[in-house]
Amino acid sequence: MVLRQVQVNWRKQMCKEHKCFRKFIGSLNAESSQETYGYKMQKFVKYAVSEKLIKNTEDFDGLLEFDGENIRDNLVLGTNLNISSMGIMMRICS
């Protein structure tokens, strides 16, 4: 339960501070979908930072710099985040 609350707090903080993330999460209607995709996005940005693909875990705009092939390859390596959800984020944020 504690981990879930940490995830909820992180998602709320990112929504408050980052328009791109807020629009991505806001496009998901179900709370359970917001939890799932929020967690997977957090997991992916940690991987992206470790691989020096983005500057920090709040660099959601840096994720938009990836080309299609780069996104696909890194999603496979970094997380099981559904590739279509990353496409959704790119369309919403651009």
Buried (B, 14 or more C-beta within 10 A) or exposed (E): EEEEEEBBEBBEEBBEEBBBBBBBBEBBEEEEEBBBBBBBBBBBBEBBBEEEBBEEBBBBBBBBEBEEEEBBEBBEEBBEBEEEBBEBBBEBBE
